[in-house]
């Protein structure tokens, strides 16, 4: 596990601070043992059924508009811990080396910067960072080794960390491209390296939905460790290891990029993609803000904002990239790139000549277009 490097808190626009440690959610009264509190689950069967997994996890607005709250997050993580601790799963994780030195499953926990502040009259912080810290406490309370991110990474960095640290899973508190008022939780599978699919998520959801009034196997207790529990390690996003992976495994050659003279702009849409600037810096590619004459790559909207600059959504669509298109045209850049709220979807803009012969227009490339183009280039080589 990489050494923890102290970082200054990352501040968002507006009044919210992201990156500084959140106040832990009060665990309530219950039986305590070795820094772990057993807390009763008071959700009814109908309230449990609000946890619905789609193609990429569970997403819903924060309360009072939606169901994404701390009680349901705890229940979902308890069900996930039960799955990871199953005898068959533990044996597989141990055989694959996805455990700590004591043979316990290891899990990476990440988050994005969405927050709506405390819910009036409730303990609920309505913050994905607070929920990530709560998830870490539940995992540790169930004997699972946790690697908890110190600050906001992107989803690709979280997935890389899962592989890099040889973790059994990665739990990501993010609502991806959805509006700022949404919470979300994704589970990634260390055995496949990608999103957990139905053989993993179906038994987890089935377990948490069992009716406590009718099923003796229903989850009635959540085990919550103290925030400073020994099984919770705080780590920085592995920026330099990720840059090494891009260079040595994927084949990104910073020298070729620098010599090419290609100039680009990147719009991170006030999201977790802000870490892309650090990744490019680690690769040795000159970066900066718009109008920085020494920058080969300039960044737009490169600060964390839980409202994403007022966008209705944070998808990579032409409608959201008018500002990027304008910068590409006005600065005469070769390329515009953009990512969504958690940095795992991408798109591009290429300058096009207008009726007057100048580069006064742009063409949009979706993520699928980019994947096809990259595959074509790889095949040609």
C-alpha positions in Angstrom: 0.0 0.0 0.0 1.5 3.4 -1.0 2.4 5.7 1.9 -0.1 8.3 2.7 0.9 11.8 1.7 -0.8 14.6 3.6 -2.8 16.9 1.3 -4.4 20.2 1.7 -8.2 20.0 1.6 -9.6 20.5 -2.0 -12.2 23.2 -2.1 -15.1 23.4 -4.4 -16.8 26.5 -5.8 -19.5 27.8 -3.5 -19.6 27.1 0.2 -18.8 23.4 0.2 -15.5 21.8 1.1 -14.6 18.5 -0.4 -11.5 16.5 0.5 -11.3 17.5 4.2 -12.5 14.7 6.5 -16.2 14.8 7.1 -17.7 14.5 10.5 -18.6 10.9 11.0 -22.3 9.9 11.1 -23.3 9.0 14.6 -23.5 5.3 14.9 -26.1 5.3 17.6 -26.4 3.0 20.6 -25.9 -0.7 20.4 -23.7 -3.6 21.4 -20.0 -2.7 21.1 -17.0 -5.0 20.7 -13.5 -4.1 19.6 -14.4 -0.7 18.2 -17.4 -2.0 16.4 -21.0 -1.0 17.1 -24.0 -3.2 16.1 -26.8 -1.0 14.9 -30.3 -2.2 14.2 -31.7 -1.8 10.7 -35.1 -0.1 10.9 -36.0 0.0 7.2 -39.2 -1.8 6.2 -39.4 -4.2 3.2 -40.8 -1.3 1.1 -38.0 1.0 2.1 -35.4 -1.6 1.3 -37.0 -2.2 -2.1 -36.0 1.4 -3.0 -32.5 0.1 -3.6 -32.6 -0.8 -7.3 -29.5 -1.7 -9.3 -29.5 -0.6 -13.0 -26.8 -1.1 -15.6 -24.2 0.6 -13.4 -25.2 0.4 -9.8 -27.9 2.3 -7.7 -28.6 6.0 -8.3 -31.4 8.2 -7.0 -31.7 11.8 -5.7 -30.8 12.7 -2.2 -33.7 13.1 0.2 -36.2 14.5 0.5 -36.7 14.2 -3.3 -35.3 10.6 -3.5 -34.2 7.6 -1.6 -30.4 7.8 -1.6 -29.8 8.2 2.2 -27.3 6.9 4.8 -29.6 4.1 6.2 -29.9 2.5 2.7 -26.2 2.9 2.0 -25.3 1.1 5.3 -27.7 -1.7 4.5 -26.3 -2.1 0.9 -22.7 -2.2 2.2 -23.7 -4.7 5.0 -25.1 -7.0 2.3 -22.0 -6.4 0.2 -19.8 -7.3 3.1 -21.8 -10.5 3.7 -21.2 -11.4 0.1 -17.5 -10.7 0.2 -17.1 -12.7 3.4 -19.0 -15.7 2.1 -16.9 -18.9 2.4 -16.7 -19.6 -1.3 -15.8 -15.9 -2.2 -13.1 -15.6 0.5 -11.5 -18.8 -0.8 -11.5 -17.4 -4.4 -10.1 -14.0 -3.2 -7.4 -15.8 -1.2 -6.4 -18.0 -4.2 -6.2 -14.9 -6.5 -4.3 -12.8 -3.9 -7.0 -10.2 -3.5 -6.6 -10.1 0.3 -4.5 -8.4 2.9 -1.6 -10.1 4.8 -4.1 -11.7 7.2 -6.3 -13.2 4.4 -9.1 -10.7 4.7 -10.7 -9.4 1.5 -9.5 -5.9 0.5 -11.8 -3.2 -0.8 -11.0 0.2 -2.3 -13.6 2.9 -1.5 -13.8 6.1 -3.6 -16.3 9.0 -4.0 -17.1 12.1 -5.9 -17.9 15.6 -4.6 -21.7 15.7 -4.7 -23.3 17.1 -1.5 -26.5 18.8 -0.5 -25.5 19.4 3.1 -27.1 18.0 6.3 -30.8 17.1 5.9 -32.7 19.3 8.4 -33.8 17.3 11.5 -31.7 14.2 10.5 -28.2 12.8 11.0 -28.0 12.4 7.2 -25.1 14.4 5.8 -26.2 14.0 2.1 -22.6 13.9 1.1 -21.0 11.2 -1.0 -17.7 11.7 0.9 -19.6 11.1 4.2 -21.3 8.1 2.7 -17.9 6.7 1.5 -16.5 7.1 5.0 -19.6 5.3 6.3 -19.2 2.5 3.8 -15.6 2.1 4.9 -16.7 1.8 8.6 -19.3 -0.9 7.7 -16.8 -2.9 5.7 -14.2 -2.6 8.5 -16.9 -3.6 11.0 -17.3 -6.8 9.1 -13.6 -7.6 9.1 -12.8 -6.3 5.6 -9.6 -4.4 4.9 -10.4 -1.0 3.5 -8.4 1.4 1.3 -10.3 4.7 1.6 -9.4 7.6 -0.8 -8.3 10.7 0.9 -9.8 13.0 -1.7 -11.9 12.9 -4.9 -10.4 10.7 -7.6 -12.0 9.9 -11.0 -13.7 6.5 -11.5 -10.9 5.3 -13.8 -8.4 6.0 -11.1 -10.5 4.1 -8.5 -10.7 1.1 -10.9 -7.0 1.3 -11.4 -6.4 1.5 -7.7 -8.5 -1.7 -7.3 -6.1 -3.5 -9.7 -3.0 -1.8 -8.5 -3.6 -2.7 -4.9 -4.9 -6.2 -5.7 -8.3 -5.6 -4.1 -11.3 -7.9 -4.2 -13.7 -5.0 -5.0 -14.0 -1.3 -5.4 -17.0 0.6 -4.0 -17.5 3.9 -5.7 -19.9 6.5 -4.3 -20.8 8.5 -7.5 -23.8 9.4 -9.5 -21.7 9.6 -12.7 -23.3 11.8 -15.3 -26.5 12.5 -13.4 -27.4 15.9 -12.0 -25.8 17.3 -8.9 -28.7 16.4 -6.7 -28.2 12.7 -7.2 -26.3 10.1 -5.1 -25.0 6.9 -6.4 -23.1 3.7 -5.6 -21.3 1.3 -7.9 -19.6 -2.0 -7.2 -16.6 -3.1 -9.2 -15.3 -6.7 -9.2 -11.6 -7.3 -8.6 -11.9 -10.8 -10.3 -12.9 -9.2 -13.6 -11.6 -5.7 -13.3 -14.9 -4.2 -14.3 -18.4 -3.4 -13.0 -19.8 -6.2 -10.9 -22.4 -8.0 -13.0 -25.5 -9.9 -12.1 -23.9 -12.9 -10.5 -22.4 -10.5 -8.0 -25.1 -7.9 -7.6 -28.2 -10.2 -7.7 -27.4 -12.0 -4.4 -26.4 -8.7 -2.7 -29.7 -7.1 -3.6 -31.8 -10.2 -2.8 -30.2 -10.3 0.6 -30.8 -6.7 1.5 -34.5 -6.8 0.3 -35.5 -9.7 2.6 -38.5 -8.7 4.7 -37.5 -8.5 8.4 -41.1 -9.1 9.3 -41.3 -12.4 7.4 -37.8 -13.7 6.8 -35.5 -14.9 9.5 -32.5 -14.4 7.2 -33.2 -10.7 6.7 -30.4 -8.3 7.6 -31.4 -6.8 11.0 -28.0 -5.6 12.2 -25.3 -3.4 10.6 -21.8 -3.6 12.1 -20.2 -0.2 12.1 -16.5 0.3 13.0 -15.1 3.4 14.6 -13.8 5.9 12.1 -10.2 5.3 13.3 -10.5 1.5 13.1 -7.2 -0.3 12.2 -8.8 -1.9 9.2 -9.4 1.5 7.5 -6.3 2.9 5.7 -6.5 6.3 4.1 -4.7 6.6 0.7 -4.2 9.2 -2.0 -5.3 8.5 -5.6 -2.4 6.7 -7.2 -1.6 9.4 -9.7 2.0 8.5 -10.5 1.4 4.7 -10.6 -1.5 5.4 -13.0 0.8 7.6 -15.2 3.3 4.8 -15.2 0.6 2.3 -16.3 -0.5 4.6 -19.2 3.1 4.9 -20.3 4.4 1.4 -19.8 1.4 -0.8 -20.4 -1.0 1.2 -22.6 1.8 2.7 -24.6 1.2 6.4 -24.1 4.4 8.2 -25.2 4.7 11.7 -23.7 7.7 12.5 -25.9 5.8 11.8 -29.1 2.9 13.9 -27.8 5.2 16.8 -26.9 7.1 16.7 -30.3 3.8 16.5 -32.3 2.9 20.0 -31.3 -0.7 19.0 -31.0 -2.6 21.4 -28.8 -5.8 20.5 -27.0 -8.4 21.7 -24.5 -10.1 19.5 -21.9 -13.4 20.3 -20.3 -13.9 18.4 -17.1 -17.3 20.0 -16.4 -16.6 20.8 -12.8 -16.3 17.0 -12.1 -13.9 14.4 -10.8 -11.9 14.7 -14.0 -9.9 17.5 -12.4 -7.3 14.9 -11.6 -6.6 14.5 -15.3 -4.4 17.6 -15.0 -2.3 15.8 -12.4 -2.1 12.7 -14.5 -0.8 14.7 -17.5 1.7 16.6 -15.3 3.0 13.2 -14.1 3.4 12.2 -17.7 5.4 15.4 -18.4 2.9 17.0 -20.7 2.7 20.8 -20.4 -0.7 21.8 -19.0 -2.3 25.1 -18.0 -5.3 27.3 -18.1 -6.9 28.9 -21.2 -4.5 31.5 -22.8 -1.4 30.0 -21.1 1.1 30.2 -23.9 3.3 27.5 -22.5 0.6 24.9 -22.2 0.0 22.1 -24.8 -3.2 21.1 -23.0 -5.5 23.7 -21.4 -8.3 22.9 -19.0 -11.8 24.3 -18.7 -14.1 24.2 -15.7 -11.3 22.6 -13.8 -12.6 23.0 -10.2 -14.9 20.8 -8.2 -18.5 22.1 -8.0 -21.2 19.9 -6.6 -23.7 21.7 -8.9 -21.5 21.2 -12.0 -21.9 24.8 -13.0 -25.7 24.5 -13.1 -25.8 21.9 -15.8 -29.0 19.8 -16.0 -26.8 16.7 -16.4 -23.1 16.1 -16.7 -23.1 14.0 -19.8 -20.6 14.4 -22.6 -23.0 15.8 -25.3 -22.7 18.6 -27.8 -25.2 20.7 -25.8 -22.8 20.6 -22.8 -19.7 21.5 -24.8 -20.5 24.9 -26.3 -17.8 26.5 -24.2 -15.3 23.9 -25.3 -16.2 24.4 -28.9 -15.7 28.1 -28.6 -12.2 27.7 -27.0 -11.2 25.2 -29.8 -12.3 27.7 -32.5 -10.9 30.9 -30.9 -7.5 29.5 -30.0 -7.1 27.5 -33.1 -6.6 24.2 -31.2 -6.3 20.8 -32.8 -8.7 19.0 -30.5 -11.2 19.4 -27.7 -11.8 16.6 -25.2 -14.4 16.3 -22.4 -15.4 13.9 -19.6 -18.5 13.4 -17.6 -19.1 14.0 -13.9 -17.0 11.1 -12.6 -14.5 11.0 -15.5 -15.4 7.6 -17.0 -17.1 8.8 -20.2 -15.4 10.8 -22.9 -16.0 12.7 -26.1 -14.1 14.9 -28.4 -14.5 17.9 -30.7 -12.5 18.3 -34.0 -12.3 21.7 -35.8 -14.0 21.9 -39.2 -13.9 24.6 -41.9 -16.9 26.8 -42.2 -18.3 28.4 -45.4 -15.6 31.0 -45.3 -12.8 28.4 -45.2 -11.8 29.2 -41.7 -12.0 26.7 -38.8 -15.3 28.1 -37.6 -17.1 24.9 -36.8 -16.5 21.7 -34.9 -17.5 18.0 -35.2 -18.5 16.0 -32.2 -17.2 12.5 -31.5 -19.0 10.4 -28.9 -17.2 7.8 -26.7 -18.2 5.1 -29.2 -16.8 7.1 -32.1 -13.5 7.5 -30.1 -13.3 3.8 -29.3 -13.8 2.9 -33.0 -11.1 5.4 -34.1 -8.7 4.1 -31.5 -9.3 0.5 -32.5 -8.8 1.4 -36.1 -5.5 3.1 -35.4 -4.4 0.2 -33.3 -5.2 -2.3 -36.1 -3.3 -0.2 -38.7 -0.2 -0.3 -36.5 
